[in-house]
Amino acid sequence: MCCAGFAGDIWPVNPKHPQILEQSCYPSVSALPAAPDIAIVATPAPTIPSLLHHLGEKGTKIAVLVSAGLSDKNGLRQAALEASKPYGLRLFGPNVVGLILPTANLNASFVLTGASRGNIGLLSQSGAIVSSLLDWAADHDIGFSKVISLGDMIDVDIGDAIDLLATDHDTSAIIIYLESIVNPRKFISAARAAGRLKPLIAIVPGRHKAAAAAAATHTGALASNNRILDAVLKRAGIIRVMTLSELFAAAEITARFPPLSPAHIAIVTNGGGAGVLAVDSLLDKSEVLASLTAETVADLDRLLPGGWSRSNPVDVAGDATPDRYAAAVRTTAADSGVDAILALHCPVQAAPPAATALAVAGIVQEGTLAGKPLLTCFLGGKAARGGRQILRGAGISDHEMPDDAIAALHILAQWGRRKEQLTHIAGSTTKEISFDRNAAFGIFEEAASEGRAMLTEIEAKGVLRAYGIPVPEHLVAETIAAVDNLATRMLRHHRAIVLKILSRKITHKSDIGGVALNLTSTAEVRRAARKMKAAATTAGFADQIDGYVLQPMVKVDNGFELLAGLSADAVFGPAIVFGAGGIAVEQTDDIATGLPPLDDGLADDLIKATRIDRLLQGFRHIPAADREAIKKVLLALSQMAVDFPFVRAVDINPLVAGSRTIIALDARIEIDPSRLREPAPNRNLVIRPYPAGWSRDVTLSGQCFSLRPILPLDAELYAGLLEQTTADDLRMRFFGQARLSEAAIVRMTHIDYEREMAFVAIDPAGQLAGVSRLVIDAGREWGEYGLLVRSDQQRIGLGTALLQQLLMFARAEGLTEVRGTVLRGNEKMLGLCRKLGFQVATSTCDAGLKQVRIALDGPNAARGVVQA
């Protein structure tokens, strides 16, 4: 700390020494002259709980526990938490390398190489990685705003740290070395809030261990932790990279340019081979090569000789001069269908690297052309080095190899997609499908009453039918003798039928020969049934056959066999899986995973993430599959995940999709009977659905206002709200701030309903008339409120209605108190608070502020509704 130039007080505490490094040393925490802002604790583990108690009494709010050895087994972990919590003392660690705040010249760590000042926030659960990254960054002139080692995370976890950096003005990008997620819902909530403001980039080594050793369905086996982790990171808005070098490269490129959305890439090159390599790399990452407009091609025709490529990549040929090369880059950038440009250059006599770099630098403004990102790659070594220095000196993002440049563009495109996904707010009820929850629950209830975890195929298909997923008709025969009559009846209407074993216990019927296809006569069906019984007897399952299921042999012209399902991960909760189906599903391994709740766009993204999507779009004489029907199946599974917390797995395989038909030919569903009575929506969802149930209409002074939870689209309405609210009212709400930035409005309208709630009032003209807001503390014990009513809609009871809605929500969430801070002169707000039962007191920190609070439980709790 002394060597880093920290200007604040440093107070060593050690009873054995009067001085340490010429600093006065205190014998105990109680002997300190004041409460330290941060305490660095590096003492034997058994001493830590007592030290934390004394630090809390002193008034310290942050302790960084360098020491290791606090575990559940020795009881020191819980003792440390109990000693710190009463004082609001937050703990980093234990087992951390320390804390580094370069903007404050504070290096409270034992890393070998310190951190220079910059705008990257680094979070790491590995102290060794912190030390290694800092040493590497120093060699590459990369600086940091904050470096936080998290260690064992007994208190402050990755979600808390993301929250801290999200609101830190010195941090423009957050990079994360992520080994584990102890609280997935909190992690995703924090990341989604931060991702709306700045990029989050993570490297994740290894995989989470599954809680169960085996899964009873294909879906359970295929929804591997890594797939679910990818889905978690995508929905959290986090860009995942695979190497440490990519981690910093991603931070660098996101600091230079905004996200790309859409991301159509143009490539200009003076060497055809380099352009081909770049295109291969681009397509390997599933990015899009821009199509040039006819106008751009015509402009390039006038600029370039007749042998140019006349397409993207724009190959200007090896004899292009520096001026011609730069002009081609500028012309390509002007194309309306181009979102970013990569300029490749091979060292040739006609265009020396230095001269070409100067020409390119002369047309660029702050690293962009026509407002679009320009990335360059001047290939070569000795000859190209001078050109690269010129480009970097001009603020241009230059890369040594085409793959590096494409990787950077891929990061910007991913960032754009992640930010777009953050705008998807799926509700607890899917409007695109019709479903009968009660009918499905009745089937589950019957299975649970028998103590069964696995539904029969008939029961499973009954649940699917209740949620709008088409299934074949069927007949059930209890005995082989009954099979004859039913087969005869079904064959009158169908050319062929399918016979399957019906069993409450046999999960994969095909494995024991329990499925027979394309049976065209009663005799064939009878023989198949006898063969199934014999095979089951040989396998030891004779007493587990409950009957036989007959269904038509469904043939879908040009149909695709798909897999769709739902699995419950022990860490991340429910996940939706989709991909190529059939008996070789494990070998094909074409599966994508998404987190519910889904909306139409997220369902479509899930389909796009599979290889089979290319076939589903149609090819040659094969028409495209009914995409809307496939999406409805995924939305139905998402709705089941919301409605039924007790569902462990749903496996639909095959789900056959044609151009006009979709049908679930086989299905398995597993439940946890002990959780049957858990209410919906499912609390195990790591992303909370849009709480549409909190919407209602109120009529005030002859006007009907719609009160509902806020949506991202409400950002468009904020301008009207602010324009029609007086400067004095804005000052009262925002404590002197009369204007809100676009970023602030985005942050206020893109919220996570797990940690925050905002209710908007929409007037009859569709305009925003007021907003009430509640920010819930990390412990989910209390919330802090805010309220703004448009000036022309005040004194009609709208503020009362909005605040009452907020109090009802807080009570439903189990909070015990709602608090607020009000300017002393804001008599309108103070009057409303007193009317609703808030206690009002002058702030102990600032006489110009009033603290208001209301209890939501106990004898003084707020109850009922106050009429305006």
ZAMARGU-4260 file (C-alpha; in steps of 0.2 Angstrom, whole numbers, plus 5000, padded with zeros to 4 digits):
<rodrens>
0) 5000/5000/5000 | 5014/5012/5004 | 5023/5008/4988 | 5008/5011/4977 | 5006/5029/4983
5) 4990/5027/4994 | 4987/5045/5001 | 4975/5039/5015 | 4979/5033/5032 | 4986/5016/5035
10) 4984/5009/5052 | 4993/4992/5055 | 4986/4982/5070 | 4997/4969/5079 | 4999/4967/5098
15) 5018/4962/5096 | 5025/4977/5087 | 5025/4996/5090 | 5029/5000/5072 | 5028/4991/5055
20) 5037/4999/5040 | 5039/5015/5050 | 5020/5016/5052 | 5013/5017/5070 | 5006/5000/5075
25) 4990/4998/5086 | 4988/4984/5098 | 4970/4981/5094 | 4955/4986/5084 | 4948/4996/5098
30) 4964/5006/5100 | 4962/5013/5082 | 4959/5032/5081 | 4944/5030/5070 | 4934/5017/5060
35) 4944/5011/5045 | 4935/5011/5029 | 4942/4995/5024 | 4951/4982/5035 | 4963/4969/5027
40) 4963/4954/5038 | 4978/4942/5037 | 4978/4933/5054 | 4975/4914/5059 | 4958/4909/5055
45) 4952/4906/5073 | 4955/4924/5077 | 4944/4931/5063 | 4927/4930/5070 | 4932/4940/5086
50) 4941/4953/5075 | 4926/4955/5064 | 4915/4958/5079 | 4927/4972/5085 | 4928/4979/5068
55) 4909/4980/5066 | 4908/4988/5083 | 4921/5001/5077 | 4910/5005/5062 | 4920/4997/5048
60) 4910/4992/5033 | 4922/4982/5022 | 4934/4968/5027 | 4945/4959/5015 | 4949/4942/5022
65) 4966/4936/5015 | 4967/4922/5027 | 4961/4904/5022 | 4953/4891/5033 | 4936/4897/5037
70) 4924/4882/5033 | 4908/4875/5038 | 4917/4860/5045 | 4926/4870/5058 | 4912/4882/5061
75) 4922/4897/5057 | 4913/4902/5041 | 4896/4904/5051 | 4905/4912/5066 | 4912/4925/5054
80) 4895/4929/5046 | 4887/4930/5063 | 4900/4942/5070 | 4899/4954/5054 | 4881/4954/5050
85) 4874/4964/5064 | 4885/4978/5059 | 4882/4978/5041 | 4901/4973/5039 | 4903/4965/5021
90) 4916/4952/5019 | 4927/4949/5004 | 4934/4931/5004 | 4941/4922/5013 | 4957/4916/5004
95) 4959/4931/4993 | 4975/4940/4986 | 4968/4956/4992 | 4960/4972/4984 | 4967/4984/4971
100) 4959/5001/4968 | 4971/5009/4955 | 4960/5025/4955 | 4964/5027/4973 | 4982/5021/4972
105) 4977/5007/4984 | 4986/4990/4982 | 4980/4980/4997 | 4986/4964/4990 | 5001/4952/4989
110) 5002/4951/4970 | 5019/4952/4962 | 5014/4965/4949 | 5002/4979/4953 | 4989/4986/4942
115) 4990/5002/4932 | 4975/5014/4930 | 4963/5010/4917 | 4944/5007/4914 | 4943/4988/4915
120) 4935/4980/4931 | 4943/4963/4935 | 4933/4950/4945 | 4941/4933/4949 | 4938/4919/4960
125) 4956/4913/4958 | 4970/4923/4967 | 4983/4915/4956 | 4974/4920/4940 | 4973/4938/4947
130) 4992/4938/4949 | 4995/4931/4932 | 4983/4942/4923 | 4990/4958/4931 | 5008/4953/4926
135) 5002/4949/4908 | 4992/4966/4908 | 5007/4976/4913 | 5017/4969/4899 | 5003/4975/4887
140) 5000/4992/4894 | 4982/4987/4900 | 4975/4996/4915 | 4961/4993/4928 | 4948/5003/4937
145) 4946/4989/4951 | 4953/4972/4954 | 4943/4962/4966 | 4948/4944/4971 | 4933/4935/4978
150) 4940/4919/4985 | 4928/4908/4994 | 4914/4920/4994 | 4906/4917/5011 | 4898/4934/5010
155) 4901/4946/4995 | 4899/4935/4979 | 4901/4937/4961 | 4883/4945/4960 | 4888/4958/4973
160) 4904/4962/4964 | 4895/4964/4947 | 4883/4976/4955 | 4898/4986/4962 | 4906/4988/4945
165) 4890/4991/4936 | 4888/5008/4944 | 4906/5012/4945 | 4910/5027/4933 | 4928/5022/4931
170) 4923/5005/4924 | 4919/5004/4906 | 4920/4985/4904 | 4919/4970/4916 | 4930/4955/4914
175) 4927/4939/4925 | 4936/4923/4929 | 4922/4913/4934 | 4924/4896/4943 | 4907/4894/4952
180) 4890/4902/4954 | 4883/4900/4972 | 4867/4910/4969 | 4862/4909/4951 | 4847/4920/4952
185) 4857/4934/4960 | 4871/4932/4948 | 4860/4933/4932 | 4850/4947/4940 | 4866/4957/4943
190) 4873/4953/4926 | 4857/4958/4917 | 4857/4975/4926 | 4875/4978/4922 | 4874/4972/4904
195) 4862/4985/4900 | 4876/4998/4904 | 4893/4990/4899 | 4900/4974/4892 | 4903/4959/4903
200) 4916/4946/4897 | 4919/4930/4906 | 4931/4915/4905 | 4924/4899/4913 | 4935/4884/4916
205) 4928/4867/4919 | 4910/4863/4922 | 4898/4862/4937 | 4895/4844/4944 | 4878/4838/4942
210) 4868/4833/4957 | 4862/4817/4951 | 4873/4803/4944 | 4861/4798/4930 | 4846/4805/4922
215) 4830/4795/4918 | 4827/4803/4901 | 4837/4808/4886 | 4834/4826/4890 | 4842/4825/4907
220) 4857/4817/4900 | 4860/4830/4886 | 4856/4846/4895 | 4874/4845/4901 | 4881/4858/4913
225) 4891/4867/4900 | 4876/4869/4889 | 4866/4876/4903 | 4880/4887/4908 | 4881/4894/4890
230) 4863/4897/4891 | 4865/4906/4908 | 4878/4917/4901 | 4868/4922/4886 | 4853/4926/4895
235) 4863/4936/4908 | 4871/4946/4894 | 4888/4940/4896 | 4900/4937/4882 | 4910/4920/4885
240) 4928/4918/4879 | 4939/4903/4879 | 4956/4910/4882 | 4964/4923/4894 | 4971/4932/4879
245) 4953/4933/4872 | 4947/4940/4888 | 4958/4956/4887 | 4955/4957/4868 | 4937/4957/4871
250) 4938/4971/4884 | 4949/4981/4872 | 4937/4980/4857 | 4922/4984/4867 | 4930/4999/4875
255) 4933/5006/4857 | 4916/5002/4849 | 4898/5001/4853 | 4889/4984/4850 | 4886/4978/4833
260) 4867/4975/4829 | 4865/4970/4816 | 4883/4964/4811 | 4885/4963/4792 | 4904/4963/4789
265) 4913/4969/4773 | 4931/4965/4770 | 4943/4975/4759 | 4959/4966/4754 | 4974/4968/4741
270) 4977/4949/4742 | 4963/4937/4738 | 4970/4923/4749 | 4970/4934/4764 | 4952/4938/4760
275) 4947/4920/4759 | 4955/4916/4775 | 4945/4930/4783 | 4929/4924/4776 | 4932/4906/4782
280) 4935/4913/4800 | 4920/4924/4799 | 4908/4910/4793 | 4916/4898/4806 | 4909/4910/4819
285) 4892/4911/4811 | 4894/4929/4807 | 4887/4937/4791 | 4896/4943/4776 | 4888/4959/4770
290) 4880/4960/4752 | 4886/4975/4743 | 4872/4986/4735 | 4872/4989/4716 | 4876/5007/4719
295) 4892/5002/4729 | 4897/4990/4716 | 4895/5003/4702 | 4905/5016/4713 | 4919/5003/4715
300) 4918/4999/4696 | 4923/5017/4693 | 4937/5016/4706 | 4945/5000/4703 | 4952/4991/4687
305) 4941/4978/4678 | 4949/4963/4687 | 4942/4967/4704 | 4931/4954/4713 | 4914/4964/4711
310) 4908/4957/4727 | 4912/4955/4746 | 4927/4953/4750 | 4932/4968/4739 | 4948/4962/4731
315) 4957/4978/4725 | 4971/4967/4717 | 4990/4968/4722 | 4994/4983/4711 | 4982/4994/4720
320) 4991/5010/4726 | 4989/5017/4744 | 4976/5030/4738 | 4966/5017/4728 | 4966/5005/4743
325) 4960/5019/4755 | 4947/5025/4742 | 4940/5007/4741 | 4939/5005/4760 | 4930/5022/4761
330) 4918/5017/4747 | 4914/5000/4755 | 4911/5008/4772 | 4898/5020/4764 | 4887/5005/4759
335) 4870/5005/4768 | 4871/4986/4771 | 4888/4986/4779 | 4889/4988/4798 | 4908/4986/4800
340) 4924/4985/4789 | 4939/4974/4790 | 4954/4981/4779 | 4967/4967/4775 | 4983/4972/4768
345) 4998/4961/4761 | 5015/4970/4759 | 5017/4973/4740 | 5028/4985/4731 | 5013/4995/4724
350) 5007/4998/4741 | 5020/4999/4755 | 5013/4996/4772 | 5018/5013/4779 | 5011/5023/4765
355) 4995/5013/4764 | 4993/5015/4783 | 4995/5034/4781 | 4982/5034/4767 | 4969/5024/4778
360) 4973/5034/4794 | 4969/5050/4783 | 4951/5045/4780 | 4947/5038/4798 | 4939/5048/4812
365) 4941/5041/4830 | 4944/5023/4823 | 4928/5023/4812 | 4922/5026/4794 | 4905/5033/4791
370) 4902/5030/4809 | 4906/5011/4807 | 4920/5002/4816 | 4935/5000/4805 | 4947/4986/4810
375) 4964/4983/4800 | 4975/4968/4798 | 4992/4973/4790 | 5000/4955/4787 | 5018/4952/4788
380) 5032/4956/4800 | 5047/4967/4797 | 5039/4977/4783 | 5022/4978/4791 | 5027/4984/4808
385) 5029/5002/4803 | 5012/5002/4796 | 5004/4994/4811 | 5012/5008/4822 | 5005/5021/4811
390) 4987/5014/4812 | 4988/5011/4831 | 4994/5029/4833 | 4979/5035/4823 | 4967/5026/4835
395) 4963/5012/4823 | 4960/4994/4830 | 4974/4985/4821 | 4977/4966/4823 | 4991/4955/4817
400) 4981/4941/4810 | 4964/4940/4801 | 4958/4927/4814 | 4962/4940/4828 | 4952/4954/4819
405) 4937/4942/4815 | 4937/4937/4833 | 4936/4955/4838 | 4921/4958/4826 | 4913/4942/4833
410) 4914/4950/4851 | 4905/4966/4845 | 4892/4955/4836 | 4889/4944/4852 | 4888/4960/4862
415) 4875/4967/4851 | 4865/4950/4852 | 4867/4949/4871 | 4860/4967/4873 | 4846/4963/4862
420) 4842/4948/4872 | 4841/4958/4887 | 4826/4967/4880 | 4816/4951/4880 | 4804/4951/4894
425) 4794/4934/4894 | 4779/4934/4905 | 4773/4920/4917 | 4759/4917/4904 | 4763/4914/4886
430) 4750/4922/4875 | 4755/4913/4859 | 4748/4897/4865 | 4732/4890/4872 | 4734/4878/4887
435) 4724/4870/4901 | 4734/4870/4917 | 4721/4861/4927 | 4719/4847/4915 | 4738/4844/4915
440) 4739/4846/4934 | 4725/4832/4936 | 4736/4820/4927 | 4751/4824/4938 | 4740/4823/4953
445) 4735/4805/4949 | 4753/4799/4946 | 4758/4808/4962 | 4744/4799/4972 | 4752/4783/4967
450) 4769/4788/4972 | 4775/4788/4954 | 4789/4799/4948 | 4787/4793/4930 | 4772/4796/4920
455) 4766/4783/4907 | 4767/4788/4889 | 4748/4790/4888 | 4749/4802/4903 | 4763/4811/4896
460) 4754/4814/4880 | 4739/4819/4889 | 4750/4833/4897 | 4756/4838/4880 | 4739/4839/4873
465) 4733/4850/4887 | 4747/4862/4882 | 4743/4862/4864 | 4756/4850/4858 | 4748/4838/4845
470) 4750/4820/4848 | 4743/4805/4839 | 4727/4796/4843 | 4729/4780/4853 | 4720/4765/4860
475) 4725/4755/4875 | 4724/4736/4877 | 4727/4728/4894 | 4730/4711/4887 | 4737/4703/4871
480) 4719/4696/4868 | 4712/4714/4868 | 4726/4719/4856 | 4718/4709/4842 | 4701/4719/4843
485) 4709/4736/4844 | 4721/4733/4830 | 4707/4727/4819 | 4697/4743/4823 | 4712/4754/4820
490) 4717/4746/4804 | 4700/4750/4796 | 4705/4768/4796 | 4724/4768/4794 | 4736/4758/4783
495) 4748/4754/4797 | 4749/4755/4816 | 4762/4756/4829 | 4762/4745/4845 | 4771/4750/4861
500) 4772/4743/4878 | 4763/4753/4892 | 4772/4753/4908 | 4773/4764/4923 | 4791/4759/4926
505) 4800/4755/4910 | 4807/4772/4904 | 4816/4768/4887 | 4804/4755/4878 | 4815/4753/4863
510) 4829/4747/4873 | 4820/4731/4877 | 4811/4729/4860 | 4795/4737/4867 | 4791/4747/4851
515) 4785/4739/4834 | 4782/4750/4819 | 4773/4749/4802 | 4762/4734/4807 | 4749/4732/4793
520) 4738/4717/4799 | 4730/4711/4815 | 4742/4695/4814 | 4757/4706/4814 | 4751/4716/4829
525) 4747/4700/4839 | 4765/4693/4835 | 4773/4709/4840 | 4764/4710/4856 | 4769/4692/4860
530) 4787/4696/4856 | 4787/4711/4867 | 4780/4701/4882 | 4794/4688/4879 | 4808/4701/4878
535) 4802/4710/4893 | 4801/4693/4903 | 4819/4689/4897 | 4824/4706/4903 | 4816/4704/4920
540) 4802/4716/4917 | 4787/4704/4914 | 4778/4711/4929 | 4780/4729/4924 | 4769/4728/4908
545) 4753/4737/4911 | 4746/4735/4894 | 4749/4739/4875 | 4747/4756/4866 | 4741/4756/4848
550) 4742/4772/4838 | 4742/4775/4819 | 4759/4774/4810 | 4761/4793/4807 | 4770/4798/4791
555) 4774/4816/4789 | 4780/4820/4771 | 4797/4827/4771 | 4796/4827/4790 | 4811/4830/4802
560) 4814/4821/4818 | 4817/4833/4832 | 4820/4832/4851 | 4812/4845/4862 | 4812/4844/4881
565) 4813/4852/4898 | 4826/4847/4912 | 4829/4853/4929 | 4847/4857/4933 | 4852/4856/4951
570) 4861/4873/4951 | 4852/4883/4937 | 4834/4876/4938 | 4823/4872/4923 | 4831/4873/4905
575) 4823/4870/4888 | 4832/4859/4876 | 4830/4857/4857 | 4838/4849/4843 | 4840/4834/4831
580) 4830/4819/4837 | 4828/4801/4834 | 4836/4785/4841 | 4854/4792/4838 | 4851/4808/4847
585) 4866/4806/4858 | 4877/4802/4843 | 4871/4817/4833 | 4874/4828/4848 | 4865/4843/4840
590) 4857/4851/4855 | 4854/4869/4860 | 4849/4874/4878 | 4839/4889/4883 | 4832/4896/4900
595) 4813/4899/4903 | 4803/4909/4902 | 4804/4910/4883 | 4796/4922/4871 | 4794/4920/4853
600) 4811/4928/4849 | 4820/4918/4862 | 4812/4902/4855 | 4817/4906/4838 | 4835/4909/4844
605) 4835/4892/4852 | 4831/4884/4835 | 4844/4895/4826 | 4857/4888/4838 | 4856/4870/4831
610) 4864/4863/4815 | 4847/4855/4810 | 4840/4873/4808 | 4848/4874/4791 | 4838/4859/4786
615) 4822/4866/4794 | 4823/4881/4782 | 4821/4870/4767 | 4833/4864/4754 | 4832/4857/4736
620) 4815/4849/4734 | 4812/4848/4753 | 4800/4862/4759 | 4804/4872/4776 | 4797/4865/4792
625) 4783/4874/4800 | 4793/4885/4811 | 4779/4893/4820 | 4773/4876/4826 | 4790/4872/4832
630) 4791/4888/4842 | 4774/4884/4850 | 4781/4868/4856 | 4795/4877/4864 | 4784/4890/4871
635) 4773/4876/4878 | 4788/4868/4887 | 4792/4885/4894 | 4775/4888/4901 | 4776/4870/4909
640) 4792/4876/4917 | 4784/4891/4924 | 4768/4882/4930 | 4775/4866/4937 | 4790/4867/4949
645) 4789/4848/4952 | 4792/4843/4934 | 4810/4836/4933 | 4810/4832/4915 | 4800/4832/4899
650) 4807/4822/4884 | 4798/4823/4867 | 4807/4812/4855 | 4804/4811/4841 | 4794/4827/4838
655) 4791/4826/4819 | 4790/4842/4810 | 4784/4845/4792 | 4779/4859/4781 | 4761/4859/4788
660) 4762/4847/4802 | 4770/4844/4819 | 4767/4829/4830 | 4774/4822/4846 | 4776/4803/4843
665) 4784/4799/4859 | 4785/4808/4876 | 4791/4805/4894 | 4788/4816/4909 | 4796/4814/4926
670) 4790/4823/4942 | 4795/4825/4960 | 4778/4820/4969 | 4784/4828/4985 | 4784/4845/4977
675) 4766/4844/4969 | 4759/4858/4979 | 4772/4871/4976 | 4764/4886/4969 | 4767/4894/4952
680) 4777/4903/4945 | 4791/4892/4948 | 4803/4899/4961 | 4818/4889/4953 | 4818/4899/4937
685) 4834/4909/4937 | 4826/4922/4927 | 4810/4929/4934 | 4795/4931/4922 | 4787/4947/4919
690) 4774/4949/4933 | 4759/4953/4922 | 4748/4948/4937 | 4752/4965/4945 | 4743/4974/4931
695) 4726/4983/4935 | 4716/4998/4930 | 4711/5013/4941 | 4699/5027/4938 | 4703/5044/4945
700) 4694/5060/4941 | 4685/5052/4926 | 4701/5046/4919 | 4706/5027/4917 | 4724/5024/4921
705) 4733/5007/4917 | 4745/5002/4931 | 4757/4988/4927 | 4775/4983/4929 | 4787/4993/4919
710) 4794/4986/4902 | 4810/4991/4892 | 4799/4999/4878 | 4793/5012/4891 | 4810/5021/4889
715) 4801/5028/4873 | 4788/5036/4885 | 4800/5044/4897 | 4803/5059/4886 | 4785/5064/4887
720) 4785/5061/4906 | 4800/5072/4909 | 4794/5086/4897 | 4777/5088/4906 | 4785/5087/4924
725) 4791/5104/4931 | 4809/5107/4935 | 4804/5109/4953 | 4795/5092/4954 | 4810/5084/4945
730) 4822/5092/4958 | 4811/5085/4972 | 4812/5067/4964 | 4830/5067/4959 | 4837/5077/4973
735) 4842/5092/4962 | 4845/5083/4946 | 4833/5090/4933 | 4839/5080/4918 | 4841/5061/4915
740) 4853/5054/4903 | 4848/5041/4890 | 4858/5028/4899 | 4849/5032/4915 | 4832/5030/4907
745) 4838/5014/4899 | 4843/5008/4916 | 4827/5013/4924 | 4816/5004/4911 | 4827/4988/4909
750) 4825/4981/4927 | 4826/4964/4934 | 4810/4960/4943 | 4819/4949/4956 | 4828/4964/4963
755) 4818/4979/4958 | 4800/4983/4954 | 4793/4999/4945 | 4775/5002/4941 | 4770/5014/4928
760) 4753/5023/4926 | 4748/5025/4908 | 4735/5038/4904 | 4720/5036/4892 | 4731/5044/4878
765) 4744/5030/4881 | 4757/5042/4889 | 4767/5039/4904 | 4759/5048/4919 | 4769/5042/4934
770) 4781/5029/4940 | 4783/5021/4957 | 4799/5011/4960 | 4806/4999/4973 | 4824/4993/4975
775) 4825/4978/4986 | 4840/4975/4997 | 4852/4960/4994 | 4845/4951/5009 | 4827/4954/5003
780) 4822/4961/5020 | 4817/4979/5015 | 4816/4990/5000 | 4818/5008/4996 | 4805/5017/4986
785) 4804/5032/4974 | 4789/5040/4966 | 4786/5053/4952 | 4769/5059/4945 | 4768/5070/4930
790) 4764/5088/4936 | 4748/5089/4926 | 4741/5073/4934 | 4745/5077/4952 | 4732/5079/4966
795) 4720/5066/4959 | 4726/5051/4969 | 4738/5044/4956 | 4753/5045/4968 | 4743/5036/4981
800) 4738/5022/4969 | 4755/5020/4963 | 4763/5019/4980 | 4749/5008/4987 | 4753/4996/4972
805) 4771/4996/4977 | 4767/4992/4996 | 4756/4978/4991 | 4770/4971/4980 | 4783/4973/4994
810) 4772/4964/5006 | 4769/4949/4993 | 4787/4948/4991 | 4789/4945/5010 | 4798/4962/5014
815) 4796/4968/5031 | 4799/4987/5028 | 4799/5000/5014 | 4810/5015/5016 | 4813/5031/5007
820) 4823/5048/5008 | 4813/5064/5005 | 4819/5082/5003 | 4813/5092/5018 | 4804/5104/5007
825) 4794/5090/4997 | 4778/5093/5007 | 4767/5084/4994 | 4777/5068/4996 | 4778/5069/5015
830) 4760/5072/5016 | 4756/5057/5006 | 4768/5046/5017 | 4759/5052/5033 | 4742/5048/5025
835) 4748/5030/5021 | 4756/5027/5038 | 4774/5030/5035 | 4784/5036/5050 | 4794/5052/5046
840) 4810/5058/5054 | 4824/5070/5051 | 4840/5061/5043 | 4854/5059/5056 | 4866/5063/5041
845) 4858/5078/5033 | 4846/5090/5041 | 4839/5094/5024 | 4833/5076/5021 | 4818/5066/5029
850) 4819/5047/5032 | 4802/5039/5029 | 4798/5021/5033 | 4783/5009/5035 | 4782/4992/5043
855) 4774/4978/5032 | 4772/4966/5047 | 4768/4967/5065 | 4756/4978/5075 | 4760/4994/5065
860) 4760/4986/5048 | 4752/4995/5033 | 4736/4986/5028 | 4722/4989/5016 | 4720/5002/5004
865) 4718/5021/5007 | 4705/5029/4996 | 4712/5045/4988
</rodrens>
